[in-house]
């Protein structure tokens, strides 16, 4: 099930404004060109930012996400008709013959259960054509980035067009092995409504990810750093043989 920040209509409507810097997507756009992709599966497409960037470049794009409210936002954007939007998860996708499958931002880490994670990799494998690539990122657990997920480091107020000022901050609720659970709080100045969204991310070790990819039939081609977060992210590039 998607987190509240993606499936609550009011939170989904302001998500893009609260996460406006998407420079992290530049590397993925570059890899789509590098691999000569003409068709892309965007797993965990959310409000459609990356899918629409791809479609704007003339690529055939399928965006899949379990959060209906986020997909509603995506479908309302200019150019949305050029993308095939699917409510659900990658585990249930049919063969698509895609050249590239992606999981940007926190998508891979948000799939916390081992069975669900392997099912997602299996679904991506099935959706790709032979020779197609899977690319995704995961935060390096050695950097312990969650230690700065507190009000001091995350508090801000953003003026959102059509919604007014939205105050938000994060705090960690629990750290249990590779699982980190945290809560975002949102306060809407327009009417004082306070909403919260709890999330859990799995911080996988590199060896664990490599083993999971091999177990689902992928050939690991490379592990890169994220250009916008050098030394903090591992970007896996795998290929369906």
FILOKE-699131 format. One line per 10 residues: number of its first residue (from 1); their letters; for each residue x, y, z of N, C-alpha, C. Coordinates in steps of 0.1 Angstrom, whole numbers, padded with zeros to 4 digits. Example, Ala and Ser with C-alpha at 12.3 -4.5 7.8 and 13.67 -1.06 7.14 Angstrom:
1> as> 0132/-0057/0078/0123/-0045/0078/0132/-0033/0078  0128/-0022/0071/0137/-0011/0071/0129/0000/0079
END
This chain:
1> xxxxxxxxxx> 0008/-0012/0000/0000/0000/0000/0009/0012/0000  0005/0022/-0008/0012/0035/-0009/0011/0043/0004  0022/0051/0007/0022/0059/0019/0011/0070/0017  0007/0076/0028/-0003/0086/0029/0001/0098/0020  0013/0102/0019/0017/0114/0011/0015/0112/-0003  0013/0099/-0008/0010/0096/-0022/-0004/0093/-0024  -0011/0088/-0014/-0025/0083/-0017/-0036/0093/-0011  -0032/0102/-0002/-0042/0112/0002/-0043/0123/-0008  -0055/0126/-0013/-0056/0136/-0024/-0050/0150/-0021  -0052/0154/-0008/-0046/0168/-0005/-0031/0168/-0005
11> xxxxxxxxxx> -0025/0157/0000/-0011/0156/0000/-0005/0154/-0014  -0012/0145/-0022/-0007/0143/-0035/-0007/0155/-0044  -0017/0164/-0041/-0019/0176/-0049/-0007/0186/-0046  -0001/0185/-0035/0010/0195/-0032/0024/0188/-0032  0024/0175/-0036/0037/0168/-0035/0048/0174/-0044  0044/0177/-0056/0054/0183/-0065/0060/0196/-0060  0051/0204/-0055/0056/0217/-0049/0065/0216/-0038  0063/0205/-0030/0071/0203/-0018/0084/0196/-0021  0085/0190/-0033/0097/0183/-0038/0100/0188/-0052  0102/0201/-0052/0104/0208/-0065/0117/0205/-0072
21> xxxxxxxxxx> 0128/0203/-0065/0141/0201/-0071/0142/0186/-0076  0140/0183/-0088/0141/0170/-0094/0153/0169/-0103  0164/0175/-0099/0177/0174/-0106/0182/0159/-0107  0177/0151/-0097/0181/0137/-0097/0177/0130/-0109  0167/0135/-0117/0162/0128/-0128/0170/0130/-0141  0179/0140/-0140/0188/0142/-0152/0196/0130/-0155  0201/0123/-0145/0210/0111/-0148/0201/0100/-0154  0189/0099/-0150/0180/0089/-0156/0177/0092/-0171  0174/0105/-0174/0172/0109/-0187/0184/0106/-0196  0196/0109/-0190/0209/0106/-0197/0210/0091/-0200
31> xxxxxxxxxx> 0206/0083/-0190/0208/0068/-0193/0198/0063/-0203  0186/0069/-0204/0176/0065/-0214/0183/0068/-0228  0189/0079/-0229/0196/0082/-0242/0208/0073/-0244  0216/0071/-0233/0228/0062/-0234/0225/0048/-0239  0213/0043/-0234/0210/0029/-0238/0201/0029/-0251  0198/0040/-0257/0191/0040/-0269/0176/0036/-0267  0171/0039/-0255/0157/0034/-0252/0147/0042/-0259  0137/0035/-0265/0126/0041/-0271/0113/0039/-0263  0113/0029/-0255/0102/0026/-0246/0107/0024/-0232  0100/0030/-0222/0104/0030/-0208/0092/0026/-0199
41> xxxxxxxxxx> 0095/0018/-0189/0086/0015/-0178/0090/0023/-0166  0082/0032/-0161/0086/0040/-0149/0078/0034/-0137  0085/0026/-0130/0079/0019/-0118/0079/0029/-0106  0067/0030/-0100/0065/0040/-0089/0066/0054/-0095  0058/0056/-0105/0058/0069/-0113/0052/0080/-0105  0045/0078/-0094/0039/0089/-0086/0031/0099/-0094  0034/0111/-0093/0027/0122/-0099/0032/0124/-0114  0040/0115/-0119/0043/0115/-0133/0054/0124/-0138  0062/0130/-0129/0072/0139/-0134/0082/0133/-0144  0088/0122/-0140/0097/0116/-0149/0091/0110/-0162
51> xxxxxxxxxx> 0079/0103/-0160/0073/0098/-0171/0069/0108/-0182  0065/0120/-0177/0062/0131/-0187/0074/0137/-0193  0085/0137/-0186/0098/0142/-0192/0102/0133/-0203  0101/0120/-0201/0104/0110/-0211/0095/0111/-0223  0082/0112/-0220/0072/0113/-0231/0074/0126/-0239  0078/0137/-0233/0081/0149/-0240/0093/0148/-0249  0101/0138/-0247/0112/0135/-0257/0108/0125/-0267  0096/0122/-0268/0091/0113/-0278/0092/0098/-0275  0095/0094/-0263/0095/0080/-0259/0082/0075/-0256  0080/0062/-0258/0068/0054/-0254/0069/0051/-0239
61> xxxxxxxxxx> 0060/0056/-0231/0062/0054/-0216/0050/0048/-0210  0052/0038/-0201/0042/0033/-0192/0046/0037/-0178  0037/0043/-0171/0039/0046/-0157/0030/0038/-0148  0036/0031/-0138/0028/0023/-0129/0030/0027/-0115  0019/0028/-0107/0020/0032/-0093/0007/0027/-0086  0009/0024/-0073/-0003/0019/-0065/-0012/0030/-0060  -0007/0042/-0061/-0014/0054/-0054/-0024/0061/-0064  -0037/0059/-0063/-0046/0064/-0072/-0046/0080/-0072  -0044/0086/-0060/-0044/0100/-0059/-0032/0106/-0067  -0021/0100/-0066/-0009/0105/-0073/-0011/0103/-0088
71> xxxxxxxxxx> -0017/0092/-0092/-0020/0091/-0107/-0030/0101/-0112  -0040/0105/-0103/-0049/0115/-0107/-0042/0128/-0110  -0032/0131/-0101/-0024/0143/-0104/-0017/0142/-0117  -0011/0130/-0119/-0003/0128/-0132/-0012/0130/-0144  -0024/0124/-0144/-0033/0124/-0155/-0038/0138/-0158  -0038/0147/-0149/-0043/0160/-0151/-0032/0170/-0157  -0020/0165/-0158/-0009/0174/-0163/-0009/0175/-0178  -0004/0186/-0183/-0002/0187/-0198/0006/0175/-0204  0002/0170/-0215/0009/0159/-0221/0006/0145/-0215  -0002/0144/-0205/-0005/0131/-0198/-0010/0121/-0208
81> xxxxxxxxxx> -0017/0125/-0218/-0023/0115/-0227/-0013/0107/-0235  0000/0112/-0235/0010/0105/-0242/0016/0093/-0234  0012/0092/-0221/0017/0081/-0212/0006/0072/-0209  0009/0059/-0208/0000/0049/-0204/0001/0047/-0189  -0009/0051/-0181/-0009/0051/-0167/-0016/0038/-0162  -0009/0031/-0153/-0015/0019/-0147/-0015/0020/-0132  -0026/0018/-0126/-0027/0017/-0111/-0024/0003/-0107  -0013/0001/-0099/-0009/-0012/-0095/0005/-0012/-0092  0011/-0024/-0092/0026/-0025/-0090/0032/-0034/-0101  0045/-0033/-0102/0052/-0039/-0113/0051/-0054/-0113
91> xxxxxxxxxx> 0048/-0060/-0101/0048/-0075/-0100/0037/-0081/-0109  0027/-0073/-0112/0015/-0078/-0119/0015/-0074/-0134  0026/-0068/-0139/0026/-0063/-0152/0028/-0074/-0162  0022/-0073/-0174/0024/-0083/-0185/0037/-0080/-0192  0042/-0088/-0201/0054/-0085/-0209/0051/-0073/-0217  0060/-0063/-0217/0058/-0050/-0224/0068/-0048/-0235  0079/-0056/-0235/0089/-0054/-0244/0097/-0041/-0243  0097/-0035/-0230/0103/-0022/-0228/0118/-0023/-0229  0124/-0012/-0234/0139/-0011/-0235/0145/-0008/-0222  0138/-0001/-0213/0143/0004/-0200/0132/0004/-0190
101> xxxxxxxxxx> 0136/-0001/-0178/0127/0001/-0166/0134/0008/-0155  0128/0017/-0149/0134/0026/-0139/0127/0026/-0126  0134/0028/-0115/0128/0031/-0102/0136/0043/-0096  0131/0055/-0097/0138/0067/-0093/0136/0070/-0078  0144/0079/-0073/0142/0084/-0059/0142/0072/-0049  0131/0072/-0040/0131/0062/-0030/0123/0049/-0034  0119/0048/-0046/0110/0037/-0050/0115/0024/-0046  0127/0020/-0050/0132/0007/-0047/0133/0005/-0031  0137/0015/-0024/0138/0013/-0009/0124/0012/-0003  0114/0018/-0009/0100/0017/-0003/0094/0004/-0004
111> xxxxxxxxxx> 0100/-0005/-0012/0095/-0019/-0014/0103/-0027/-0003  0098/-0028/0009/0106/-0032/0020/0106/-0047/0022  0095/-0054/0019/0094/-0069/0021/0102/-0076/0011  0110/-0086/0015/0118/-0094/0006/0110/-0101/-0005  0098/-0106/-0002/0090/-0112/-0013/0085/-0102/-0023  0080/-0090/-0018/0075/-0080/-0026/0086/-0074/-0035  0098/-0073/-0029/0110/-0068/-0037/0114/-0078/-0048  0114/-0091/-0045/0118/-0100/-0055/0107/-0101/-0066  0094/-0099/-0062/0083/-0099/-0071/0084/-0087/-0081  0089/-0076/-0075/0090/-0064/-0083/0101/-0066/-0094
121> xxxxxxxxxx> 0113/-0072/-0089/0124/-0074/-0099/0119/-0084/-0109  0111/-0094/-0105/0106/-0104/-0115/0097/-0098/-0125  0089/-0089/-0120/0079/-0082/-0129/0087/-0073/-0139  0097/-0066/-0134/0105/-0057/-0143/0112/-0066/-0153  0117/-0077/-0149/0124/-0086/-0159/0114/-0091/-0170  0102/-0094/-0166/0092/-0098/-0175/0088/-0087/-0184  0087/-0075/-0179/0083/-0063/-0187/0094/-0059/-0197  0106/-0062/-0195/0117/-0058/-0204/0119/-0068/-0216  0123/-0062/-0227/0128/-0071/-0238/0141/-0077/-0235  0145/-0088/-0241/0159/-0093/-0239/0168/-0082/-0243
131> xxxxxxxxxx> 0178/-0080/-0235/0188/-0069/-0237/0184/-0056/-0231  0171/-0055/-0226/0167/-0043/-0219/0173/-0041/-0206  0173/-0028/-0201/0180/-0025/-0188/0170/-0021/-0177  0174/-0024/-0165/0168/-0020/-0153/0177/-0011/-0146  0173/0001/-0142/0181/0011/-0135/0173/0016/-0123  0180/0016/-0111/0174/0021/-0099/0185/0025/-0089  0181/0033/-0079/0190/0038/-0069/0186/0033/-0055  0196/0033/-0046/0193/0030/-0032/0203/0038/-0024  0199/0043/-0013/0209/0051/-0005/0219/0041/0002  0231/0046/0002/0242/0038/0009/0240/0038/0024
141> xxxxxxxxxx> 0237/0026/0030/0234/0025/0044/0245/0030/0053  0258/0029/0048/0269/0034/0055/0269/0048/0058  0262/0056/0050/0261/0071/0053/0251/0075/0063  0242/0066/0067/0233/0068/0078/0225/0081/0077  0220/0084/0065/0214/0097/0062/0202/0099/0071  0195/0089/0077/0183/0091/0085/0186/0098/0098  0199/0099/0101/0203/0106/0114/0200/0121/0113  0198/0126/0101/0194/0141/0099/0180/0142/0095  0172/0132/0096/0158/0133/0093/0150/0138/0106  0152/0150/0110/0146/0156/0122/0141/0170/0118
151> xxxxxxxxxx> 0134/0175/0128/0128/0189/0125/0139/0199/0122  0150/0199/0129/0160/0209/0127/0165/0209/0112  0166/0197/0106/0172/0196/0093/0161/0196/0082  0149/0194/0085/0139/0192/0075/0127/0202/0075  0126/0210/0085/0115/0219/0086/0115/0230/0076  0104/0233/0070/0103/0244/0060/0088/0247/0058  0086/0259/0052/0073/0264/0048/0074/0267/0033  0065/0261/0025/0064/0264/0011/0051/0270/0007  0051/0280/-0001/0039/0286/-0006/0035/0278/-0019  0024/0271/-0018/0020/0263/-0029/0008/0270/-0036
161> xxxxxxxxxx> 0010/0272/-0049/-0001/0279/-0057/-0014/0271/-0056  -0025/0278/-0052/-0038/0272/-0051/-0041/0265/-0037  -0030/0264/-0029/-0032/0258/-0016/-0028/0266/-0005  -0019/0276/-0007/-0014/0285/0003/-0001/0279/0009  0002/0284/0021/0015/0280/0027/0013/0266/0034  0023/0257/0031/0023/0244/0037/0036/0242/0045  0034/0240/0058/0045/0237/0067/0048/0222/0068  0060/0218/0067/0063/0204/0068/0076/0201/0076  0077/0189/0082/0089/0185/0088/0089/0170/0090  0101/0164/0092/0102/0149/0094/0108/0146/0107
171> xxxxxxxxxx> 0105/0134/0112/0112/0128/0123/0112/0113/0122  0123/0107/0127/0124/0092/0126/0116/0086/0138  0109/0076/0135/0101/0069/0145/0108/0056/0150  0115/0049/0141/0121/0037/0145/0132/0033/0135  0143/0027/0141/0153/0021/0132/0155/0007/0137  0152/-0003/0129/0153/-0017/0132/0160/-0024/0121  0173/-0026/0123/0182/-0032/0113/0182/-0024/0100  0178/-0030/0089/0179/-0022/0076/0166/-0013/0074  0156/-0014/0083/0144/-0007/0082/0144/0006/0090  0141/0017/0083/0140/0030/0090/0126/0035/0087
181> xxxxxxxxxx> 0118/0038/0098/0105/0043/0097/0105/0058/0102  0098/0066/0094/0098/0080/0097/0084/0086/0094  0082/0098/0100/0069/0105/0098/0071/0119/0093  0064/0122/0082/0063/0136/0078/0050/0142/0083  0051/0154/0088/0039/0162/0093/0037/0174/0083  0025/0176/0080/0021/0187/0071/0010/0195/0077  0012/0208/0077/0002/0217/0083/-0002/0227/0072  -0015/0228/0069/-0020/0237/0058/-0025/0250/0065  -0018/0261/0062/-0021/0274/0068/-0035/0278/0065  -0040/0275/0053/-0053/0279/0049/-0065/0276/0058
191> xxxxxxxxxx> -0064/0264/0064/-0075/0260/0074/-0069/0253/0086  -0056/0252/0088/-0050/0247/0100/-0050/0231/0100  -0054/0225/0089/-0055/0210/0089/-0040/0205/0090  -0039/0195/0099/-0026/0188/0100/-0027/0173/0096  -0019/0169/0087/-0019/0156/0082/-0005/0150/0084  -0005/0137/0086/0008/0130/0087/0009/0118/0077  0021/0115/0074/0024/0103/0065/0036/0096/0070  0034/0083/0074/0045/0074/0078/0050/0066/0067  0063/0065/0067/0070/0057/0056/0081/0048/0062  0084/0037/0055/0095/0029/0059/0103/0026/0047
201> xxxxxxxxxx> 0116/0028/0048/0125/0025/0038/0135/0013/0042  0139/0005/0032/0148/-0006/0035/0162/-0002/0030  0172/-0001/0038/0185/0003/0034/0193/-0010/0031  0193/-0014/0019/0200/-0027/0015/0215/-0025/0013  0222/-0035/0017/0237/-0035/0014/0239/-0038/-0001  0249/-0034/-0007/0252/-0036/-0021/0252/-0051/-0024  0258/-0059/-0016/0259/-0074/-0019/0245/-0080/-0019  0236/-0075/-0010/0222/-0080/-0010/0215/-0077/-0023  0216/-0065/-0028/0210/-0061/-0040/0216/-0069/-0052  0229/-0071/-0052/0235/-0079/-0063/0229/-0093/-0063
211> xxxxxxxxxx> 0228/-0099/-0051/0223/-0113/-0051/0208/-0113/-0055  0200/-0103/-0051/0186/-0103/-0055/0185/-0102/-0070  0193/-0093/-0076/0192/-0092/-0091/0196/-0105/-0098  0207/-0111/-0094/0211/-0124/-0100/0200/-0134/-0098  0194/-0134/-0086/0184/-0144/-0083/0172/-0143/-0092  0169/-0131/-0098/0157/-0129/-0106/0161/-0128/-0121  0173/-0133/-0124/0177/-0134/-0138/0184/-0122/-0145  0188/-0112/-0137/0195/-0100/-0142/0210/-0102/-0142  0216/-0095/-0152/0230/-0095/-0152/0234/-0081/-0148  0242/-0079/-0137/0246/-0066/-0132/0257/-0061/-0141
221> xxxxxxxxxx> 0254/-0049/-0147/0264/-0043/-0156/0273/-0033/-0149  0267/-0026/-0139/0275/-0015/-0133/0268/-0010/-0121  0276/-0005/-0111/0270/0003/-0100/0277/0017/-0100  0268/0027/-0102/0273/0040/-0103/0270/0049/-0091  0276/0060/-0090/0272/0070/-0080/0261/0079/-0086  0253/0085/-0078/0243/0095/-0082/0250/0108/-0084  0250/0115/-0096/0257/0127/-0098/0253/0138/-0088  0241/0138/-0084/0236/0149/-0075/0238/0146/-0060  0241/0133/-0057/0244/0129/-0043/0256/0120/-0043  0267/0124/-0048/0279/0116/-0049/0283/0111/-0036
231> xxxxxxxxxx> 0285/0098/-0035/0290/0091/-0023/0279/0087/-0014  0266/0091/-0017/0255/0088/-0008/0245/0078/-0014  0246/0076/-0027/0236/0067/-0034/0244/0057/-0043  0238/0045/-0044/0243/0035/-0053/0232/0034/-0064  0237/0035/-0076/0228/0034/-0088/0231/0021/-0095  0222/0012/-0095/0224/-0001/-0101/0219/-0001/-0115  0228/-0006/-0124/0224/-0008/-0138/0225/-0023/-0142  0214/-0029/-0144/0213/-0043/-0147/0207/-0045/-0161  0209/-0057/-0166/0204/-0060/-0179/0197/-0074/-0179  0186/-0074/-0187/0180/-0087/-0189/0187/-0094/-0201
241> x> 0194/-0106/-0198/0201/-0112/-0209/0192/-0116/-0221
END
